[in-house]
Amino acid sequence: MDIFKRKYKLRRYAKQEFVGGYAKSSYTESEIKLDVQPAGDDVEVTAEGRRAYKKLTVYCDSELRVDDQQKGTKADLILVDGVWYTCTSCQKWRNTILAHWQAGFSAVPETEMQR
């Protein structure tokens, strides 16, 4: 239902190419209407300390992409409150007249985002 959706920036990657021995992915950015809900945090304990990764559950009308090694494409990213999140799962729900896609997203650490 559109009454719960807002516009978010979507970054979608093209197929990876190898340039000078390094993988390179171009991308396009667009706006997409999504219903974004918090889904808790994952906590990782390392020698340096604890690190929490925020998670989201997203409801939308179109399929979002996850990493696909066979196709050579990266997962879709969305920008929520200044933080980029990567798509970790996406499934179609067909069991109601309001068929929709449900996707899981995890925050991307700032150290992994390209400037």
N, C-alpha and C positions, 0 to 999 in steps of 0.2 A: 504494500500500500504506500503510495507516494506521500501521504501526510506525515510519515515518520522519517522520510529521507531528506538529506541535505546534499549539497554538491561538495565533492572532494576532488583533489588533484590525483589523477591516476598516471603512473609512469609505466609504459609497456615497452619491453625490450624486443628488438629484432633479433634474428638469428646471429649467433656469434661468428665473427670472422677472425682469422689469425693474421696479424700484421706484425712483421718483424719478430715472429716467434711468440708473440703475446696475444691472448684472447682479447677481442674488443667487441663491445656491444653498443650499437646505437639505440636510441629510444625516442619515443614520442610521448608528449604529455597532453592530457586532455582532462576535461571535467566529467565526472560521473556521479549520478545520484545514488547514494548508499544510505542504509540504516546501520549505523555503527554503534556497537554496544561493548562495554568493557567485559573481558573474560578472565580477569585475574592476572597474576604474575607467575613467571617461572623464576626460580632462584637457583643460581649456579654457585657452588662453593669451590673456590680455587685457592692456590697458595697465596695469592695476592689479597684474598678476601671474598666477600659475598657480592654477587652481581645479580640484580633483578632485571628481568626482561618483561615488559608489559605485553599483554596479549589482547586481541580484539576478536569479536565475532561480528561478521558483516553479512547483511542481507541485501540482495540486489536482484535485478531482472536479467542480468546477462552473466555469462561464465567469466570468471577471473582465472588467470593463468598461474600455475605453480611451476617450479623449476622442472624442466624437461631435458634430461641429458641426451636422449635420442634425437630430439629436434634441435638441440643446441640453443635453447632459449632460457633466459632467467625468469624468475617469478615476477609478477606484477607488484608494484609498490604503490601505496597510498600515503598521502600526507595528512596527518590528523594532529591538530594543535601543535604544529611545528616539528613533529616527530614522524620519520618515515617508518612504515610497517611493510613487511614482506608477506606475500600470500603463501601460506603453508598447506592449505587444503581448500578444496572447492567441490561442493556436491549439489546436485539438483534435487529439490524436493518437489515431488509430483503428486503427493497424496491429498491435496486440497484444490479447490478451484483457484486458490491464490498461489499457484506454482511459482517457485522462486529458487534462487541459488543461495546457499549458505557457505561462507568462506571463513577460514581461520587466518589470522594475521599475527605476526610477532614483530616487536620493535627491532629495528636494525641498529646495532651499536654505532655510535658516531664515528668510531675508528674505521668502520667498514664502508661508510658512505663516501663516494667520490665527490670531490669539490668541484 
